[in-house]
Amino acid sequence: MDPIAVHALADKYDVPALRECAAQQFSGNEVCGKKFGGLTTKEAQLIVEAHYSRCVKCDSALGRLICSYVVKTGLVKELRFTNLAARFPCLVSDVFWIARVAGGKLW
């Protein structure tokens, strides 16, 4: 089972330790079989859709991690981010928190 699916189950059944474990599994040097620096904005979009299309809460460990990837790939600068933001309100909230940690900067 992939970390996003495990996180969604942990969220559904309120198992915090499992949520954190799923986030740790996702946060390795590779995402989707590629080195982090090699992710395209399209791959970042697919990760966003996979995570935020499930029943997730805002400000989860995995959501923050995914949003840090979204910011680093440059997806937030693209029109498709606007479409994702309209579909997934928690994405906007999580990106906001990433910006706050970065001193208000998204890139």
C-alpha positions in Angstrom: 0.0 0.0 0.0 1.4 3.4 -0.9 2.0 6.0 1.9 -0.8 8.3 0.7 -3.3 5.5 1.0 -2.0 4.5 4.4 -2.2 8.1 5.5 -5.8 8.3 4.4 -6.7 5.2 6.3 -4.9 6.5 9.4 -6.8 9.8 9.1 -10.1 8.0 8.7 -9.6 5.9 11.8 -7.7 8.6 13.7 -4.4 6.7 14.2 -1.8 9.5 14.7 1.2 7.2 14.9 0.3 5.6 11.5 -0.2 9.0 9.9 3.3 10.0 11.0 4.8 6.7 9.8 3.2 7.2 6.4 4.6 10.7 6.2 8.1 9.4 7.0 7.8 6.7 4.3 6.9 9.4 1.8 9.7 11.8 2.8 12.7 9.8 1.7 15.1 10.9 -1.0 12.8 9.5 -3.7 9.2 10.3 -4.5 7.4 8.3 -7.2 10.6 6.4 -7.9 12.5 9.6 -8.8 15.0 11.7 -6.9 13.2 14.7 -5.3 14.9 17.2 -7.5 13.8 15.5 -10.6 10.0 15.8 -10.0 8.1 17.6 -12.8 5.2 19.9 -12.1 2.9 17.3 -13.6 4.2 14.7 -11.2 3.7 17.1 -8.3 0.1 17.7 -9.6 -0.6 13.9 -9.6 0.7 13.6 -6.0 -1.5 16.5 -4.9 -4.5 14.9 -6.5 -3.8 11.5 -5.0 -3.5 13.0 -1.5 -6.1 15.7 -1.4 -8.8 13.7 -3.2 -9.0 11.4 -0.2 -10.6 12.4 3.1 -7.7 14.3 4.7 -7.5 17.0 7.3 -5.7 20.3 6.7 -2.3 20.7 8.2 -1.3 17.0 8.3 2.3 16.0 8.3 1.9 14.4 4.8 0.1 17.5 3.5 2.8 19.8 4.7 5.4 17.5 3.1 3.5 17.4 -0.2 3.1 21.1 -0.3 6.8 21.7 0.3 7.3 19.6 -2.9 4.7 21.6 -4.7 6.5 24.8 -3.9 9.9 23.5 -4.8 8.8 22.2 -8.2 7.2 25.5 -9.1 3.7 24.2 -9.5 2.4 27.1 -7.4 3.4 29.4 -10.3 1.3 27.6 -12.9 -2.4 28.0 -13.9 -3.0 24.3 -13.0 -2.3 25.2 -9.3 -5.2 27.6 -9.4 -7.4 24.7 -10.6 -6.1 22.4 -7.9 -6.6 25.1 -5.2 -10.2 25.5 -6.3 -10.8 21.7 -6.0 -8.9 21.2 -2.7 -9.2 23.9 -0.1 -6.9 22.1 2.3 -4.2 22.4 -0.3 -4.4 26.2 -0.1 -4.3 26.0 3.7 -1.3 23.7 3.7 0.6 25.9 1.2 -0.2 28.9 3.3 1.6 27.3 6.3 4.6 26.4 4.1 4.8 30.0 3.1 4.6 31.2 6.7 7.5 28.9 7.7 9.5 30.3 4.8 8.9 33.9 6.0 6.0 34.5 3.6 7.8 33.4 0.5 6.6 30.7 -1.9 9.6 30.8 -4.3 
